Amino acid sequence: MTLKNSDITVGILGLQGAFHKHQKMLERLSVNPIIIRYPEEIEKCQGIILPGGESTTMTKLLKSMALFEPLQKYNGPMFGTCAGAILLSTGCDDPRVDHLAKIPVQTSRNAFGRQIESFVAPIQIKDFDSDFQGVFIRAPQFEKIIGTIEVLGRLNQQPVFLKYGNVLVSSFHPELTDDIRIHQYFLNLIQ
């Protein structure tokens, strides 16, 4: 049975980053978003979004708020943007970051440059009929892509949007655009 968007509850990790922008995107798609700050909220979700932020700080917050282990055990669809993608990976170039290991890829933090080098660039996304404008802010680079990961989008031949089973990760911030297609793609994984 396919769920209607209005029957779906998506949790958005509400520790850092533009989680309210993700919330607005989901509301535009008639989804029931909740902001996750407590472990018991995770079990209410049919999908979870981990927004951007600062991955070392997010690691500390996830552990101090007892969210790390429940997120690690969660088997539903997950979507990580920027720092959220780093957390969902199996490893990165900074030993201060602990990983939820939901997608077998290594990441390199801030590989696309520092904050002042942020940029917007068109990305060709598989099955999209037009480019998606990707917002890159201290974006991670995906390296050592292992196994059956599907590359859904690239920027100058560099993978920036990946799918592995029911997990999506992006180097860019789709929530900072008006384009709902990436969020709808995530909802399609839930449905």
C-alpha positions, 0 to 999 in steps of 0.5 A: 500500500502506498502512503499519501504524503499526509500519512507520513511523519518525517523527523528532522534532527533539530540540533543544528543547521537549517532544520526549520527549512527542511520542515518548511519543505516537508510542509509544502509537500503536505507531510507531518514533520516533527523536530527530533530532540529526544530519543522517543521521538525517533520511533514515531517517524517513517523517515528521518532527515539529518540536516547540515551543521558542524559534524564534530559538534553534532557528534557531541550533541547526539551523544550527550542527548542520548540520540546517537544509539537510537539513530544508529539502530533506526532502519527506516529511510534516512536523508543526510545533507552536508554534515548530516551526510558525514554522520551517515557515512562510515568514516571521514577525515576527522577522528572527532566525528563518530559515524552512524555508518548507514552508507558505505562511503568515506567523506572529506569535511569542507572539501568544497571550501570554507564558508566564504567559498560557498557557491550555488551550482547546477547539478544534473540529477538522475531522472530529473527533467532539469538541473537542480540548483545545489547550494554548497556551504563547507560541503563534504566530498564523497570518497571511496564509494563502496558497494552498490551505492547509486550516484544520483548527482554529480558536480564536475564529475564529483559525486554529490548526491548518493543513494544506498538502499533507503539512505540518501546523502547530499553534499549540498543543501536542497532545503535552501532552495525553493525546489521540492524535488529532492525532498519528494525523492526522499518521500518516494523512498518512504512510500 
